[in-house]
């Protein structure tokens, strides 16, 4: 049965998909079969989301689109509002059924959330509830820009208080002009109670992963 992780972020538009694709690329280069899922997406065009399509293309197996993204909404707005306007009820069981089928076909399944950790999906459930339903360790993507320290510390604090299994965090430089980038990463390494798994430079093609990342994904570092 496949291993995997749930990928969330400190905010929206901080590079969750980019990081997910980068991890998938690393695993494929190491000879693993991988699949990427994005169960809920907004901003769909003709029923399909660009991020979900990228995950579908990067996957090692040919997955039907509805397996990758069973719930897609046209409006590029907060998911709970898009879901309510569409008159749809999100069924976690359907999402998990797709996941169980996919995980039989690959070595690793990467599941990308939507927005940040506590983004609501309806009046009762949030992205955190979706992550708990998958029962996968979580990777927090920190979009490196001014304000990221507070966002990262709050997100990790919330996760640990909820007793979720957090694999670690990845620094993704989304602001090419960010001042004191190295110092900000050092600050987070000191203050975040979870390990740094990797760093991705601005529009870089590769993930510079750490020993903690390699250990979880069973990658040999010479």
Long-range contacts (C-beta under 8 A, 24 or more apart in sequence): 1-103, 1-104, 2-35, 2-102, 2-103, 2-104, 2-105, 2-106, 2-107, 2-108, 2-109, 3-107, 3-108, 3-109, 3-217, 4-103, 4-108, 4-109, 4-110, 4-111, 4-134, 4-136, 5-108, 5-110, 5-111, 5-136, 5-137, 5-138, 5-139, 5-167, 5-216, 6-111, 6-113, 6-130, 6-131, 6-134, 6-136, 6-137, 6-138, 6-139, 7-110, 7-111, 7-112, 7-113, 7-138, 7-139, 7-141, 8-113, 8-116, 8-117, 8-127, 8-131, 8-138, 8-139, 8-140, 8-141, 8-155, 9-113, 9-115, 9-116, 9-117, 9-140, 9-141, 9-142, 9-143, 10-116, 10-140, 10-141, 10-142, 10-143, 10-148, 10-151, 10-152, 10-155, 11-115, 11-116, 11-143, 11-151, 12-114, 12-115, 12-116, 12-119, 13-143, 13-174, 14-141, 14-142, 14-143, 14-145, 14-172, 14-174, 15-141, 15-143, 15-172, 15-174, 15-200, 16-112, 16-113, 16-141, 17-51, 17-54, 17-55, 17-112, 18-172, 18-200, 19-139, 19-141, 19-170, 19-172, 19-200, 19-207, 20-55, 20-110, 20-112, 21-54, 21-55, 21-58, 22-200, 22-206, 22-207, 23-110, 23-139, 23-207, 23-217, 24-55, 24-58, 24-59, 24-110, 25-58, 25-206, 25-207, 26-206, 26-207, 26-209, 26-217, 26-219, 27-107, 27-108, 27-217, 27-219, 28-58, 28-60, 30-217, 30-219, 32-60, 32-106, 32-107, 32-108, 32-217, 33-60, 33-61, 33-105, 33-106, 33-107, 33-108, 34-58, 34-59, 34-60, 34-106, 34-107, 34-108, 34-109, 34-110, 35-59, 35-60, 35-61, 35-63, 35-102, 35-103, 35-105, 35-106, 35-108, 35-109, 35-110, 36-68, 36-109, 36-110, 36-111, 36-112, 37-67, 37-68, 37-69, 37-98, 37-99, 37-102, 37-109, 37-110, 37-111, 37-112, 38-68, 38-69, 38-111, 38-112, 38-114, 39-69, 39-70, 39-71, 39-95, 39-98, 39-111, 39-130, 40-69, 40-71, 40-72, 40-79, 40-83, 40-90, 40-113, 40-114, 40-121, 40-130, 41-69, 41-71, 41-72, 41-73, 41-114, 42-72, 42-73, 42-74, 42-75, 42-76, 42-77, 42-78, 42-79, 42-82, 42-114, 43-73, 43-74, 43-75, 43-76, 44-72, 44-73, 44-74, 45-74, 47-72, 48-72, 51-112, 55-110, 55-112, 59-106, 60-106, 61-102, 61-105, 61-106, 63-102, 66-98, 67-98, 67-101, 67-102, 70-94, 70-95, 70-98, 71-95, 78-115, 78-119, 78-120, 79-114, 79-115, 79-119, 79-120, 79-121, 80-119, 80-120, 80-121, 80-122, 80-123, 83-121, 83-122, 84-122, 89-122, 90-121, 90-122, 90-125, 92-129, 92-130, 92-133, 95-130, 95-133, 96-133, 96-134, 99-134, 108-217, 111-136, 116-151, 116-155, 117-155, 117-158, 117-159, 118-158, 128-158, 128-159, 128-162, 128-164, 131-164, 132-162, 132-164, 136-165, 137-165, 137-166, 137-167, 137-216, 138-164, 138-165, 138-166, 138-167, 139-166, 139-167, 139-168, 139-169, 139-170, 139-197, 140-166, 140-168, 140-169, 140-170, 140-194, 141-169, 141-170, 141-172, 142-169, 142-170, 142-171, 142-172, 142-188, 143-172, 143-174, 144-171, 144-172, 144-173, 144-174, 144-175, 144-178, 144-181, 144-184, 144-185, 145-174, 145-175, 145-178, 146-175, 146-178, 146-179, 148-184, 148-188, 149-184, 149-187, 149-188, 149-191, 152-188, 152-192, 153-188, 153-191, 153-192, 156-192, 156-193, 156-194, 160-193, 160-194, 166-194, 167-194, 167-197, 167-212, 167-216, 168-194, 168-195, 168-196, 168-197, 168-212, 168-213, 169-194, 169-195, 169-196, 169-197, 170-196, 170-197, 170-198, 170-199, 170-200, 170-207, 171-196, 171-198, 171-199, 171-200, 172-199, 172-200, 173-199, 173-200, 173-201, 173-202, 173-204, 174-202, 175-202, 176-202, 176-203
